[in-house]
Amino acid sequence: GKRLARWAVAKYNVYDIPYQSPTYKSMKKLGDKIVLEFDQVGGGLDTFDVNRVIGFTIAGNDKQFVPADAKITGKSTIEVSSKSVSDPVAVRYAWADNPVCNVQSKEGLPLTPFRTDDWKGITADNKK
């Protein structure tokens, strides 16, 4: 409800406020890390509940996702890595039925779940 109210207030020029959740824009591989960039970050990326960034997984060419270490490195960037993945190629955020995640904009709008890969899911070949 709060997000819809923000959207209405911004769209009808009542106030100039951020009203969209941060969204995935791009990724860049830097050695054993992936740096993600986001749009619609308002005043910048932040976390809630705890200071540690929660909700990211990372995979190499084997397509085996593992929990990732992540940190906010700029207003619109997050760096993701794992000691278990030396050559990462894909990242996912909040990619689960009931994800535990905590990234938001400083205005309290949650980061939209996303994935950087287009690999088939477990149900892709089970259509009836």
DRENMARDREN-774136 format. One line per field, with one value per residue: residue number from 0; residue in one letter; x, y, z of N, C-alpha, C, O, CB in turn. Coordinates in steps of 0.2 Angstrom, whole numbers, plus 5000, padded with zeros to 4 digits. Glycine has a CB too. Example, Ala and Ser with C-alpha at 12.3 -4.5 7.8 and 13.67 -1.06 7.14 Angstrom:
% DRENMARDREN-774136
num	0/1
residu	a/s
n_px	5066/5064
n_py	4972/4989
n_pz	5039/5035
ca_px	5062/5068
ca_py	4978/4995
ca_pz	5039/5036
c_px	5066/5064
c_py	4984/5000
c_pz	5039/5039
o_px	5071/5067
o_py	4983/5006
o_pz	5042/5040
cb_px	5057/5070
cb_py	4978/4997
cb_pz	5045/5029
This chain:
% DRENMARDREN-774136
num	0/1/2/3/4/5/6/7/8/9/10/11/12/13/14/15/16/17/18/19/20/21/22/23/24/25/26/27/28/29/30/31/32/33/34/35/36/37/38/39/40/41/42/43/44/45/46/47/48/49/50/51/52/53/54/55/56/57/58/59/60/61/62/63/64/65/66/67/68/69/70/71/72/73/74/75/76/77/78/79/80/81/82/83/84/85/86/87/88/89/90/91/92/93/94/95/96/97/98/99/100/101/102/103/104/105/106/107/108/109/110/111/112/113/114/115/116/117/118/119/120/121/122/123/124/125/126/127
residu	g/k/r/l/a/r/w/a/v/a/k/y/n/v/y/d/i/p/y/q/s/p/t/y/k/s/m/k/k/l/g/d/k/i/v/l/e/f/d/q/v/g/g/g/l/d/t/f/d/v/n/r/v/i/g/f/t/i/a/g/n/d/k/q/f/v/p/a/d/a/k/i/t/g/k/s/t/i/e/v/s/s/k/s/v/s/d/p/v/a/v/r/y/a/w/a/d/n/p/v/c/n/v/q/s/k/e/g/l/p/l/t/p/f/r/t/d/d/w/k/g/i/t/a/d/n/k/k
n_px	5004/5010/5019/5011/5005/5015/5019/5007/5007/5019/5017/5006/5012/5012/5022/5039/5046/5055/5048/5049/5054/5072/5080/5088/5101/5114/5128/5145/5160/5173/5187/5186/5174/5158/5151/5137/5125/5112/5096/5085/5088/5085/5090/5101/5107/5103/5102/5090/5085/5097/5115/5122/5122/5110/5103/5108/5114/5127/5135/5145/5151/5146/5133/5128/5121/5127/5126/5130/5143/5140/5141/5137/5144/5143/5133/5124/5128/5133/5144/5147/5152/5160/5169/5168/5166/5176/5176/5165/5149/5135/5122/5110/5096/5085/5079/5068/5055/5051/5060/5074/5079/5086/5089/5086/5081/5087/5075/5067/5061/5060/5073/5070/5067/5079/5088/5103/5106/5100/5096/5088/5075/5070/5057/5056/5056/5046/5033/5016
n_py	4994/5006/5008/5010/5022/5031/5030/5036/5049/5054/5053/5061/5073/5079/5078/5077/5063/5047/5033/5020/5004/4999/4992/4979/4983/4980/4969/4966/4957/4955/4948/4936/4941/4948/4963/4972/4983/4995/5002/5016/5019/5029/5038/5030/5013/5002/4992/4983/4978/4971/4975/4968/4962/4952/4938/4935/4924/4915/4908/4897/4892/4879/4880/4879/4886/4895/4901/4919/4931/4947/4965/4982/4994/5006/5020/5014/5001/4984/4972/4955/4939/4923/4911/4899/4899/4902/4907/4916/4917/4920/4928/4928/4936/4935/4924/4914/4904/4909/4920/4925/4941/4957/4970/4987/5003/5019/5025/5015/5007/4991/4980/4974/4957/4947/4939/4936/4927/4916/4903/4887/4883/4872/4867/4869/4859/4851/4853/4851
n_pz	5000/5004/4994/4983/4986/4986/4973/4967/4973/4968/4954/4951/4953/4966/4976/4974/4974/4977/4969/4964/4966/4968/4954/4945/4934/4927/4926/4930/4928/4939/4941/4953/4958/4956/4951/4953/4946/4949/4944/4949/4962/4971/4985/4987/4990/5003/5019/5029/5045/5048/5046/5037/5020/5014/5004/4992/4979/4970/4955/4946/4930/4931/4935/4948/4961/4976/4992/4994/4998/5000/4997/4999/4988/4983/4979/4970/4968/4971/4977/4974/4979/4982/4992/4987/4974/4961/4948/4944/4936/4936/4945/4958/4966/4980/4975/4977/4984/4996/5000/5010/5012/5012/5005/5001/4995/5002/5005/5009/4999/4993/4985/4969/4966/4956/4942/4934/4925/4911/4913/4911/4923/4936/4933/4920/4910/4913/4908/4906
ca_px	5000/5014/5022/5006/5003/5021/5018/5002/5009/5024/5014/5002/5016/5011/5029/5045/5049/5056/5042/5050/5059/5078/5080/5094/5103/5119/5134/5152/5164/5180/5191/5182/5169/5153/5149/5130/5123/5105/5092/5079/5090/5084/5096/5106/5105/5104/5099/5086/5086/5104/5119/5125/5118/5107/5099/5112/5117/5131/5136/5150/5148/5142/5126/5127/5121/5128/5125/5136/5145/5138/5142/5136/5150/5142/5126/5120/5132/5134/5149/5145/5157/5159/5175/5166/5165/5182/5175/5157/5146/5128/5120/5102/5094/5078/5076/5066/5048/5050/5067/5076/5083/5086/5091/5081/5083/5087/5068/5063/5058/5064/5076/5066/5071/5081/5093/5107/5106/5093/5096/5081/5073/5068/5051/5055/5055/5041/5026/5011
ca_py	5000/5012/5009/5013/5029/5035/5031/5041/5056/5056/5053/5067/5079/5082/5078/5074/5058/5041/5029/5014/5000/4998/4986/4976/4986/4977/4966/4967/4953/4958/4942/4931/4945/4951/4970/4973/4990/4995/5008/5018/5018/5035/5041/5025/5006/5001/4986/4984/4973/4970/4979/4963/4961/4945/4936/4934/4918/4915/4902/4897/4888/4872/4882/4877/4892/4894/4908/4923/4936/4953/4971/4988/4997/5013/5022/5010/4995/4979/4967/4949/4934/4917/4907/4892/4900/4906/4910/4917/4919/4922/4930/4929/4939/4934/4920/4908/4905/4913/4922/4929/4946/4964/4976/4992/5010/5023/5027/5010/5003/4984/4979/4969/4950/4946/4934/4938/4921/4914/4895/4884/4881/4865/4866/4871/4853/4847/4856/4846
ca_pz	5000/5004/4987/4978/4988/4984/4966/4966/4975/4963/4947/4951/4955/4973/4979/4970/4979/4973/4970/4961/4969/4964/4949/4942/4928/4924/4930/4927/4931/4941/4944/4957/4960/4951/4953/4950/4946/4949/4943/4953/4969/4976/4989/4988/4992/5010/5021/5035/5050/5050/5042/5032/5015/5014/4999/4985/4977/4965/4952/4940/4924/4933/4937/4955/4965/4983/4996/4992/5002/4996/5001/4995/4987/4980/4979/4966/4966/4976/4975/4976/4978/4987/4992/4984/4966/4959/4942/4944/4929/4937/4952/4959/4972/4982/4969/4980/4985/5002/5001/5016/5009/5015/5002/4999/4994/5008/5006/5011/4994/4992/4979/4966/4965/4949/4941/4929/4920/4908/4913/4913/4930/4937/4930/4912/4905/4916/4907/4904
c_px	5004/5017/5017/5005/5009/5021/5013/5004/5015/5021/5010/5005/5014/5017/5033/5048/5050/5050/5043/5055/5066/5077/5087/5095/5108/5124/5140/5156/5171/5184/5186/5176/5164/5151/5142/5129/5115/5102/5088/5081/5089/5090/5102/5103/5107/5101/5094/5087/5093/5109/5122/5120/5116/5103/5102/5114/5122/5133/5142/5147/5145/5135/5124/5127/5123/5127/5131/5137/5143/5139/5140/5142/5149/5135/5121/5123/5133/5139/5147/5151/5156/5166/5174/5166/5171/5181/5168/5155/5139/5127/5112/5101/5086/5075/5074/5058/5047/5057/5068/5081/5082/5089/5086/5085/5083/5080/5064/5060/5063/5067/5072/5070/5073/5086/5097/5108/5099/5093/5089/5081/5071/5062/5050/5054/5050/5034/5022/5006
c_py	5006/5014/5012/5020/5033/5036/5036/5048/5058/5057/5059/5074/5083/5083/5075/5069/5051/5036/5022/5010/4999/4991/4985/4980/4982/4973/4966/4962/4956/4952/4937/4935/4947/4958/4971/4981/4990/5002/5010/5017/5024/5038/5036/5018/5006/4994/4988/4978/4972/4974/4974/4962/4954/4944/4935/4927/4919/4909/4903/4894/4881/4874/4880/4883/4890/4901/4912/4928/4942/4960/4977/4992/5004/5014/5017/5003/4991/4974/4961/4944/4928/4914/4901/4893/4905/4909/4911/4919/4922/4924/4930/4932/4938/4929/4913/4909/4910/4916/4926/4934/4953/4970/4980/4998/5013/5025/5021/5005/4997/4983/4973/4963/4950/4941/4937/4933/4920/4906/4893/4882/4874/4863/4867/4865/4849/4850/4850/4848
c_pz	5000/4998/4982/4980/4986/4977/4964/4967/4970/4956/4946/4953/4962/4976/4974/4974/4974/4975/4967/4965/4965/4960/4946/4935/4924/4928/4926/4931/4933/4944/4947/4960/4954/4954/4949/4951/4945/4947/4949/4961/4974/4979/4990/4990/5000/5012/5027/5039/5053/5045/5036/5027/5014/5007/4992/4985/4971/4962/4947/4934/4925/4935/4944/4959/4973/4986/4995/4997/4997/5000/4996/4994/4984/4981/4975/4964/4972/4973/4978/4974/4983/4986/4988/4976/4964/4952/4941/4937/4930/4944/4952/4966/4974/4977/4973/4982/4991/5004/5008/5012/5013/5012/5000/4998/5001/5010/5008/5006/4993/4985/4976/4965/4957/4949/4935/4923/4917/4908/4914/4920/4930/4934/4923/4908/4908/4914/4904/4899
o_px	5003/5018/5019/5004/5008/5022/5014/5003/5014/5023/5010/5002/5015/5019/5031/5053/5047/5048/5039/5060/5065/5074/5091/5091/5107/5124/5140/5157/5174/5183/5182/5172/5166/5149/5142/5130/5112/5106/5086/5078/5090/5095/5107/5098/5112/5099/5094/5090/5094/5106/5124/5114/5120/5099/5098/5117/5120/5133/5142/5141/5141/5131/5118/5133/5120/5127/5137/5132/5145/5138/5142/5145/5154/5131/5116/5121/5133/5138/5145/5154/5151/5169/5179/5166/5171/5184/5164/5158/5136/5130/5109/5105/5082/5069/5077/5056/5042/5060/5064/5086/5077/5090/5080/5091/5080/5078/5058/5055/5068/5063/5070/5076/5069/5088/5094/5110/5094/5090/5085/5085/5071/5061/5045/5050/5049/5029/5024/5001
o_py	5011/5020/5017/5024/5039/5041/5041/5053/5064/5062/5062/5078/5089/5088/5070/5071/5050/5036/5017/5013/5000/4986/4989/4980/4980/4975/4967/4962/4958/4952/4935/4932/4947/4958/4971/4984/4986/5007/5005/5014/5024/5039/5037/5018/5009/4990/4993/4973/4973/4975/4977/4962/4949/4949/4933/4924/4923/4904/4908/4893/4879/4869/4879/4886/4885/4906/4910/4930/4943/4960/4977/4994/5008/5010/5016/5000/4993/4972/4960/4944/4928/4913/4898/4888/4911/4914/4907/4923/4925/4921/4932/4932/4939/4930/4908/4915/4913/4913/4930/4933/4953/4975/4978/4999/5011/5027/5022/5001/4997/4985/4968/4963/4952/4938/4940/4934/4923/4903/4896/4880/4870/4857/4865/4866/4844/4849/4846/4845
o_pz	4997/4996/4979/4975/4983/4974/4959/4963/4968/4953/4941/4955/4962/4979/4970/4978/4970/4980/4968/4968/4959/4962/4946/4931/4918/4934/4920/4938/4928/4951/4943/4964/4949/4960/4943/4955/4942/4948/4953/4965/4980/4975/4993/4993/5002/5008/5030/5037/5059/5039/5031/5028/5014/5005/4988/4990/4967/4966/4944/4934/4921/4936/4945/4961/4975/4982/4995/5001/4991/5007/4990/4999/4983/4983/4977/4959/4978/4967/4984/4969/4987/4981/4986/4973/4965/4951/4937/4934/4926/4949/4947/4970/4970/4976/4972/4981/4991/5009/5010/5010/5016/5015/4998/4998/5006/5016/5009/5007/4991/4980/4979/4963/4953/4954/4930/4918/4919/4903/4918/4923/4925/4933/4920/4903/4905/4918/4901/4897
cb_px	4995/5019/5025/5000/5003/5028/5016/4995/5012/5030/5010/4996/5015/5006/5029/5050/5044/5063/5036/5052/5057/5084/5075/5094/5106/5123/5132/5155/5165/5179/5195/5186/5171/5147/5154/5125/5126/5103/5089/5073/5098/5079/5094/5112/5109/5100/5105/5078/5083/5106/5125/5126/5122/5103/5094/5117/5112/5138/5130/5156/5154/5146/5121/5132/5114/5136/5124/5134/5152/5131/5149/5130/5154/5145/5125/5118/5139/5127/5156/5138/5164/5154/5177/5160/5158/5188/5178/5155/5146/5124/5123/5099/5095/5074/5081/5070/5045/5047/5069/5080/5081/5089/5096/5076/5079/5091/5065/5058/5057/5060/5083/5064/5066/5085/5090/5114/5108/5093/5101/5081/5067/5068/5045/5062/5062/5041/5027/5007
cb_py	5000/5011/5003/5009/5029/5031/5024/5039/5056/5051/5047/5066/5084/5077/5075/5079/5056/5037/5032/5015/4993/4997/4988/4969/4993/4982/4959/4974/4946/4964/4945/4928/4951/4947/4975/4969/4994/4994/5008/5013/5017/5033/5043/5027/5001/5007/4981/4985/4966/4962/4982/4956/4963/4944/4942/4939/4912/4919/4899/4893/4887/4869/4878/4871/4895/4892/4907/4927/4936/4953/4972/4992/4993/5014/5029/5014/4997/4975/4970/4947/4937/4912/4906/4890/4903/4901/4905/4922/4914/4917/4937/4922/4947/4940/4919/4907/4898/4909/4926/4925/4946/4963/4974/4993/5014/5028/5030/5012/5007/4979/4976/4972/4944/4953/4927/4940/4915/4917/4893/4877/4886/4863/4870/4874/4849/4847/4861/4843
cb_pz	5006/5010/4985/4979/4996/4986/4963/4969/4982/4963/4945/4954/4949/4977/4986/4967/4985/4976/4967/4954/4971/4969/4944/4941/4929/4919/4931/4927/4927/4945/4949/4962/4964/4949/4952/4954/4940/4956/4936/4952/4969/4981/4996/4992/4988/5014/5023/5033/5048/5050/5045/5036/5008/5020/4998/4984/4977/4967/4949/4942/4919/4939/4932/4958/4965/4984/5003/4985/5004/4993/5004/4999/4982/4973/4976/4959/4964/4978/4977/4972/4979/4985/4999/4986/4965/4958/4936/4949/4924/4934/4954/4959/4972/4983/4964/4987/4987/5008/4995/5022/5001/5022/4996/5005/4989/5008/5000/5016/4987/4995/4980/4959/4966/4947/4940/4931/4924/4901/4918/4908/4932/4945/4934/4910/4905/4923/4901/4910
